[in-house]
Amino acid sequence: MIKREKMTRKFSILGLVLLGCLLTVSLILLPGSAQARNIKVGVIDCYSGPAAVYGIDALNGFKLALSEINKKGVLGKKIEWTKRDTKFKVDLALNMAKELVMREDVDVIVGTINSGAAMAVSEAIAKKEKVPFITWISKSERITGEKGHRYVFSAGENTAMAGKAGGVALSKKPYVKYWIAGDDYEYGHAIANAAWRNLKAKKPDVKLIGESWWKPGEPDLTPYITAILAAKPDAVIFCTGGRSMTNIMKAVKATGMAKKIPIWIHTATDHAVLKPLGAGAPEGVMGTMDYHFYYPDIKANRDFVKKFRAAYGQAPGFPAFHGYITAYFIAEAYKKAGSVDKEKFVDALEGMKIASPVGEIEMRVCDHQVVLPMYLGVTKKAVGKNFVMSTDIVTLTGDQVMPTCDEIKKARGK
């Protein structure tokens, strides 16, 4: 009897052990568990209206990179993604990001073209919920500057970099009287402030004789240009982006403004801006960009362009470049972290260097801003072609256009 009780007790203990093992295995293999499921990236960007061309281009670059990365996988997993259309609206971007975090349980959020949306998502979702957020087109310097924090990163150039590049270039010109005009939202004012701040620092005698601001996407900008021409400034700084770029370039062409007054517009030399206009794009406009599919003419860039053309039937614009490097930053950070852990991912991404179509680039530790070269050029019709491109390109290295880490600390009140 005693012997039978001992045997029963042994089987009971063994059963409990086996049950525990089965429960552990089931948790590991459960589709929704962190151990078993793939790495999930939530994409929020504009896929409706004029600005959609940028969002789609960025997503295509991102998908191209993932098709390469997922051949081997990351930590034995694939990187999968799901997207939401912000329709260029801040409140919608905020709701979409919240849904991706709360319902979809994404590991990382990426996007968006709208700087106001990026600021809102950074503060209310990324910072509050401690979810990494990588912006890939939004350009306000406040995202990684004044309002920067542990969970927000930028894989694209910002207004501080673009403004410094433009300010340095314009300071070498003989112009004194300036007019500033642009989109009346976060990006427009940020690029204006950065350009003027850097220009004024380099050339204190410059004067701002007037400003014009319009609603983003306003279709007819000719009246503004007419007023600016009447004021007779020496040069104009246009601060437009996204859905307003085509409109301002058309207006500049229609009024012949570039032949009368020197103009600088960040992204004016971008292929995504110039391609839809074809031969109708204005010549003689100064612009800055961090990527051209034809420059720099190095193997890494030629290979990227070849693969992108094969996949999508066209050349990549700067958003595609940003989307592409964003995917590789994510993959390499997880490899370095060794697990799908948000805090370890953030630690790994800080200071990370990766190979890119423009050479090695770095995610700077002090502000989580990617260090990129800037290319200053002038729009001109390509020889024997029916489109306009950037010419007379001058390369400004990352250290020449980046704000210093001390300046970042000062902006954050440290």
FENWONOR-V484741 format. One record per pair of residues at least 24 apart in sequence whose ideal C-beta (glycine too) atoms are under 10 Angstrom apart, sorted by the first residue. I is the first residue (numbers start at 0). J is the second residue. If there is no record, write none. Layout:
# FENWONOR-V484741
I,J  I,J
This chain:
# FENWONOR-V484741
31,104  33,104  33,106  33,338  33,339  33,340  34,76  34,338  34,339  35,75  35,76  36,76  36,77  36,79  36,104  36,106  36,339  37,69  37,72  37,73  37,74  37,75  37,76  37,77  37,78  37,79  37,80  37,106  37,339  38,69  38,72  38,73  38,74  38,76  38,77  38,78  38,79  38,80  38,105  38,106  38,107  38,329  38,330  38,333  38,339  38,344  39,76  39,77  39,78  39,79  39,80  39,81  39,99  39,103  39,104  39,105  39,106  39,107  39,339  40,65  40,78  40,79  40,80  40,81  40,82  40,99  40,103  40,105  40,106  40,107  40,108  40,109  40,131  40,133  40,325  40,326  40,329  41,80  41,81  41,82  41,83  41,95  41,96  41,98  41,99  41,100  41,103  41,104  41,105  41,106  41,107  41,108  41,109  41,110  41,124  41,130  41,132  42,80  42,81  42,82  42,83  42,84  42,95  42,99  42,105  42,107  42,108  42,109  42,110  42,111  42,135  42,322  42,325  43,82  43,83  43,84  43,85  43,91  43,92  43,93  43,94  43,95  43,96  43,98  43,99  43,108  43,109  43,110  43,111  43,112  43,113  43,116  43,117  43,120  43,124  43,132  44,82  44,83  44,84  44,85  44,86  44,87  44,92  44,95  44,109  44,110  44,111  44,112  44,113  44,116  44,135  44,136  44,137  44,318  44,322  45,84  45,85  45,86  45,87  45,88  45,91  45,92  45,110  45,111  45,112  45,113  45,116  45,136  45,241  45,242  46,82  46,83  46,84  46,85  46,86  46,87  47,84  47,85  47,86  47,87  47,88  48,84  48,86  48,87  48,216  48,241  48,242  49,87  49,215  49,216  49,218  49,241  49,242  49,243  49,244  49,245  49,246  49,275  50,85  50,86  50,87  50,111  50,112  50,113  50,136  50,215  50,216  50,240  50,241  50,242  50,243  50,244  51,84  51,86  51,87  51,112  51,241  51,242  52,112  52,241  52,242  52,244  52,245  52,271  52,272  52,274  52,275  52,316  52,318  53,111  53,112  53,113  53,135  53,136  53,240  53,241  53,242  53,244  53,266  53,269  53,271  53,272  53,316  53,317  53,318  53,319  53,321  54,82  54,84  54,85  54,87  54,110  54,111  54,112  54,113  54,135  54,136  54,241  54,318  54,322  55,271  55,311  55,316  55,318  55,319  55,322  56,112  56,136  56,270  56,271  56,307  56,311  56,313  56,315  56,316  56,317  56,318  56,319  56,320  56,321  56,322  57,109  57,110  57,111  57,112  57,135  57,136  57,154  57,155  57,271  57,315  57,316  57,317  57,318  57,319  57,320  57,321  57,322  57,323  57,325  58,82  58,109  58,110  58,135  58,318  58,319  58,322  59,307  59,310  59,311  59,313  59,315  59,316  59,318  59,319  59,322  59,323  60,135  60,303  60,307  60,310  60,311  60,315  60,316  60,317  60,318  60,319  60,320  60,321  60,322  60,323  60,324  60,325  60,326  60,356  61,109  61,110  61,135  61,318  61,319  61,321  61,322  61,323  61,324  61,325  61,326  61,327  61,329  62,310  62,311  62,319  62,322  62,323  62,326  63,303  63,306  63,307  63,309  63,310  63,311  63,315  63,319  63,322  63,323  63,326  64,303  64,306  64,319  64,322  64,323  64,324  64,325  64,326  64,327  64,328  64,329  64,330  65,322  65,323  65,326  65,327  65,329  65,330  66,306  66,310  66,326  67,306  67,323  67,326  67,327  67,330  68,326  68,327  68,329  68,330  68,331  68,333  68,334  69,326  69,330  71,330  72,330  73,329  73,330  73,331  73,332  73,333  73,334  73,336  73,339  74,330  74,333  74,334  74,336  74,337  74,338  74,339  76,333  76,339  78,106  78,107  78,326  78,329  78,330  78,333  79,105  80,105  80,107  80,109  80,326  81,105  82,109  82,110  83,108  83,110  83,111  85,110  85,111  85,112  85,113  85,116  85,120  86,113  87,111  87,112  87,113  87,115  87,116  87,184  87,215  87,216  87,241  87,242  88,113  88,115  88,116  89,113  89,114  89,115  89,116  89,117  89,118  89,119  89,120  89,184  89,185  90,115  90,116  90,119  91,116  92,116  92,117  92,118  92,119  92,120  92,124  93,119  93,120  93,122  93,123  93,124  94,124  95,120  95,124  96,120  96,121  96,123  96,124  96,125  96,128  96,130  96,132  97,123  97,124  97,127  97,128  99,124  99,130  100,124  100,125  100,127  100,128  100,129  100,130  100,132  101,128  104,130  105,130  105,131  106,130  106,131  106,329  106,333  106,339  106,340  106,341  106,344  107,131  107,132  107,133  107,150  107,152  107,325  107,328  107,329  107,332  107,333  107,339  107,341  107,344  107,345  107,348  108,132  108,133  108,134  108,150  108,151  109,133  109,134  109,135  109,152  109,154  109,321  109,322  109,325  109,326  109,328  109,329  110,134  110,135  110,136  110,137  110,322  110,325  111,135  111,136  111,137  112,136  112,137  112,138  112,155  112,186  112,240  112,241  112,242  112,318  113,137  113,139  113,184  113,185  113,186  113,215  113,240  113,241  113,242  114,138  114,139  114,140  114,141  114,142  114,157  114,158  114,182  114,184  114,185  114,186  114,187  114,188  114,189  114,190  114,240  114,241  115,139  115,184  115,185  115,186  115,215  116,185  117,141  117,142  117,143  117,146  117,151  117,153  117,185  117,186  118,142  118,146  118,151  118,185  118,189  119,185  120,151  121,146  121,147  121,148  121,150  121,151  121,152  121,153  122,146  122,148  122,151  124,150  124,151  125,149  125,150  125,151  125,152  126,150  126,151  128,341  129,341  129,342  129,345  130,341  130,345  131,329  131,332  131,341  131,342  131,344  131,345  131,348  131,367  132,367  133,321  133,324  133,325  133,326  133,328  133,329  133,332  133,348  133,362  133,367  133,369  134,321  134,325  134,367  134,368  135,317  135,318  135,319  135,320  135,321  135,322  135,323  135,324  135,325  135,326  135,328  135,369  136,186  136,240  136,241  136,317  136,318  136,321  136,322  136,325  137,185  137,186  137,189  137,240  137,241  137,321  138,162  138,185  138,186  138,189  138,190  138,193  138,240  138,241  138,265  138,266  139,184  139,185  139,186  139,187  139,188  139,189  139,190  139,192  139,193  140,186  140,189  140,190  140,192  140,193  140,366  140,368  140,402  140,407  140,410  141,185  141,189  141,192  141,410  142,185  142,189  142,366  142,367  142,368  143,363  143,365  143,366  143,367  143,368  143,369  143,402  143,407  143,410  144,189  144,193  144,366  144,368  144,402  144,406  144,407  144,409  144,410  144,411  145,407  145,409  145,410  145,411  145,412  146,410  146,411  147,365  147,366  147,367  147,368  147,407  147,410  147,411  148,367  148,411  149,342  149,345  149,346  149,349  149,367  150,341  150,342  150,344  150,345  150,367  151,345  151,366  151,367  151,368  152,325  152,328  152,329  152,332  152,345  152,348  152,349  152,351  152,362  152,363  152,366  152,367  152,368  152,369  153,321  153,325  153,362  153,363  153,366  153,367  153,368  153,369  153,371  154,320  154,321  154,322  154,323  154,324  154,325  154,326  154,327  154,328  154,329  154,355  154,360  154,362  154,367  154,368  154,369  154,371  155,289  155,290  155,317  155,318  155,320  155,321  155,322  155,324  155,325  155,368  155,369  155,371  156,265  156,266  156,287  156,288  156,289  156,290  156,317  156,321  156,368  156,369  156,370  156,371  156,372  156,373  156,397  156,400  156,401  157,186  157,189  157,190  157,193  157,289  157,366  157,368  157,369  157,371  157,400  157,401  157,402  158,185  158,186  158,187  158,188  158,189  158,190  158,191  158,192  158,193  158,194  158,238  158,240  158,265  159,189  159,190  159,192  159,193  159,196  159,197  159,366  159,368  159,400  159,401  159,402  159,406  159,407  159,410  160,193  160,265  160,287  160,289  160,368  160,369  160,370  160,371  160,372  160,373  160,395  160,397  160,399  160,400  160,401  160,402  161,189  161,190  161,193  161,194  161,197  161,238  161,240  161,265  161,266  161,286  161,287  161,288  161,289  161,373  161,400  162,189  162,190  162,191  162,192  162,193  162,194  162,195  162,196  162,197  162,198  162,236  162,238  162,265  162,287  162,400  162,402  163,193  163,194  163,196  163,197  163,198  163,200  163,201  163,287  163,373  163,395  163,399  163,400  163,401  163,402  164,193  164,194  164,197  164,263  164,265  164,286  164,287  164,288  164,289  164,372  164,373  164,374  164,375  164,393  164,395  164,399  164,400  165,190  165,193  165,194  165,195  165,197  165,198  165,236  165,238  165,263  165,264  165,265  165,285  165,286  165,287  165,373  165,375  165,400  166,193  166,194  166,195  166,196  166,197  166,198  166,199  166,200  166,201  166,202  166,205  166,236  166,263  166,400  167,194  167,197  167,198  167,200  167,201  167,202  167,287  167,373  167,375  167,393  167,395  167,399  167,400  168,194  168,197  168,198  168,201  168,263  168,285  168,286  168,287  168,373  168,375  168,393  168,395  169,194  169,195  169,197  169,198  169,201  169,202  169,205  169,234  169,236  169,261  169,263  169,285  170,197  170,198  170,199  170,200  170,201  170,202  170,203  170,205  171,201  171,202  172,198  172,202  172,205  172,233  172,234  172,261  172,263  172,285  173,202  173,233  173,234  173,261  174,198  174,202  174,205  174,232  174,233  174,234  174,235  174,260  174,261  174,263  175,202  175,204  175,205  175,206  175,208  175,232  175,233  175,234  176,205  176,206  176,207  176,208  176,209  176,230  176,231  176,232  176,233  176,234  177,205  177,206  177,207  177,208  177,209  177,210  177,232  177,233  177,234  177,235  177,236  177,261  177,263  178,207  178,208  178,209  178,210  178,211  178,223  178,226  178,227  178,228  178,230  178,231  178,232  178,233  178,234  178,235  178,236  178,237  178,260  179,207  179,208  179,209  179,210  179,211  179,212  179,227  179,232  179,235  179,236  179,237  179,238  180,209  180,210  180,211  180,212  180,213  180,220  180,223  180,224  180,226  180,227  180,235  180,236  180,237  180,238  180,239  180,247  180,264  181,210  181,211  181,212  181,213  181,215  181,223  181,236  181,237  181,238  181,239  181,240  181,243  181,247  181,264  181,265  182,212  182,213  182,214  182,215  182,216  182,217  182,237  182,238  182,239  182,240  182,241  182,242  182,243  182,244  182,246  182,247  183,211  183,212  183,213  183,214  183,215  183,217  183,238  184,212  184,214  184,215  184,240  184,241  184,243  185,215  185,240  186,215  186,238  186,239  186,240  186,241  186,243  186,265  187,212  187,213  187,215  187,237  187,238  187,239  187,240  187,241  187,243  188,212  188,238  189,238  189,240  190,236  190,237  190,238  190,239  190,240  190,264  190,265  190,266  191,236  191,237  191,238  192,238  193,238  193,265  193,402  194,236  194,237  194,238  194,263  194,265  194,287  195,236  195,238  197,400  197,402  198,234  198,236  198,263  205,233  205,234  206,232  206,233  207,232  207,236  208,232  208,233  209,235  210,236  210,238  211,235  211,237  212,238  213,239  213,243  213,246  213,247  214,243  215,239  215,240  215,241  215,242  215,243  215,246  216,241  216,242  216,243  216,245  216,246  217,242  217,243  217,246  217,247  218,242  218,243  218,245  218,246  218,249  218,250  219,246  219,249  219,250  220,246  220,247  220,248  220,249  220,250  220,251  220,253  220,254  221,246  221,249  221,250  221,251  221,253  221,254  221,256  222,250  223,247  223,250  224,250  224,251  224,253  224,254  224,255  224,256  224,259  224,260  225,250  225,254  225,256  227,254  227,256  227,260  227,262  228,254  228,255  228,256  228,259  228,260  230,260  231,259  231,260  232,260  232,261  233,260  233,261  234,260  234,261  234,262  234,263  234,285  235,259  235,260  235,261  235,262  235,263  235,264  235,284  236,261  236,262  236,263  236,264  236,265  236,285  237,262  237,263  237,264  237,265  237,267  237,284  237,286  238,263  238,264  238,265  239,264  239,265  239,266  239,267  239,272  240,264  240,265  240,266  240,272  241,266  244,269  244,271  244,272  244,273  244,275  244,276  245,271  245,272  245,273  245,275  245,276  245,280  247,272  247,281  247,284  248,272  248,273  248,275  248,276  248,279  248,280  248,281  248,284  248,378  248,387  249,275  249,276  249,279  249,280  249,281  250,281  251,280  251,281  251,282  251,283  251,284  251,378  252,276  252,279  252,280  252,281  252,282  252,284  252,387  253,279  253,281  254,281  255,281  256,281  256,283  256,284  257,281  257,282  257,283  257,284  257,285  257,377  257,378  258,282  258,283  261,285  261,377  262,286  262,377  262,378  263,287  263,375  263,377  264,378  265,289  265,373  266,316  266,317  267,376  267,377  267,378  267,387  267,389  268,294  268,317  268,374  268,375  268,376  268,377  268,378  268,379  268,387  268,388  268,389  268,390  268,392  269,316  269,317  269,318  269,389  270,313  270,314  270,315  270,316  270,317  270,319  270,386  270,387  270,388  270,389  271,313  271,314  271,315  271,316  271,317  271,318  271,319  272,316  272,317  272,378  272,387  273,316  273,378  273,381  273,386  273,387  273,388  273,389  274,313  274,314  274,316  274,386  274,387  274,388  275,386  276,378  276,386  276,387  277,380  277,384  277,385  277,386  277,387  278,380  278,381  278,384  278,385  278,386  278,387  279,385  279,386  279,387  280,378  280,379  280,380  280,386  280,387  280,388  281,378  281,387  282,377  282,378  282,379  282,380  282,387  282,390  283,377  283,378  283,379  283,387  284,376  284,377  284,378  284,379  284,387  284,389  285,375  285,376  285,377  285,378  285,389  285,391  286,374  286,375  286,376  286,377  286,378  286,389  287,373  287,374  287,375  287,376  287,389  287,393  287,395  287,400  288,316  288,317  288,320  288,372  288,373  288,374  288,375  288,376  288,389  288,392  289,317  289,320  289,321  289,357  289,360  289,369  289,371  289,372  289,373  289,374  289,395  289,397  289,400  290,315  290,316  290,317  290,318  290,319  290,320  290,321  290,323  290,324  290,355  290,356  290,357  290,371  290,372  290,373  290,374  291,315  291,316  291,317  291,320  291,357  291,374  291,376  291,388  291,389  291,392  292,316  292,317  292,319  292,320  292,356  292,388  293,381  293,388  293,389  293,392  294,357  294,374  294,376  294,388  294,389  294,390  294,392  294,394  295,356  295,357  295,358  295,372  295,374  295,392  295,394  297,356  297,357  297,358  298,356  299,354  299,355  299,356  299,357  299,358  299,359  300,355  300,356  300,357  300,358  301,356  302,356  303,355  303,356  303,357  304,356  306,356  307,356  315,356  319,356  320,355  320,356  320,357  320,371  321,369  321,371  323,355  323,356  324,353  324,354  324,355  324,356  324,357  324,360  324,362  324,369  324,371  325,369  327,351  327,353  327,354  327,355  327,360  328,352  328,353  328,355  328,360  328,362  328,369  331,362  332,362  357,394  360,397  361,397  363,397  363,401  363,404  363,407  364,404  365,402  365,403  365,404  365,405  365,406  365,407  365,408  365,411  366,401  366,402  366,403  366,404  366,406  366,407  366,408  366,410  366,411  367,407  368,397  368,401  368,402  368,407  369,397  369,401  370,396  370,397  370,398  370,400  370,401  371,395  371,396  371,397  371,400  371,401  372,396  372,397  372,398  372,399  372,400  373,397  373,399  373,400  373,401  375,400
